[in-house]
């Protein structure tokens, strides 16, 4: 799934294991891009907003600050802070305060594949995306 050029974006759901997720995201991007024609876009999603910025700064990722409109269900990008150049700077890190915001972020980035340290890779469609997030939340996998 990740090696296919049809997959444009991979989302690594991060929770309290944020540092491990960050290293996992870097490894996934490096290895997948060795055999892909187009680079795989990798995002971290599910951290709290403060944690996402801290993780981004420590690891040299791009922190994406968002604002979620609960009435419309739309997420707006407020600011992007790129903490390094190269492969690390291409990893986009989002903080979500709510499961609905996390789902909106995945729709914004057109995520096809998502995973968590404790889950296998899951192919997402708009119909199963909400179910997967709800299951992960009930298992306390999203912070």
Secondary structure by P-SEA (a helix, b strand, c coil): ccccccccbbbbbbccaaaaaaaaaaaaaaaaaccccbbbbbbbccccaaaaaaaaaaaccbbbbbcccccccbbbbcccccccccccccbbbbbbccaaaaaaaaaaacccccccccccbbbbcccaaaaaaaaaaaacccc
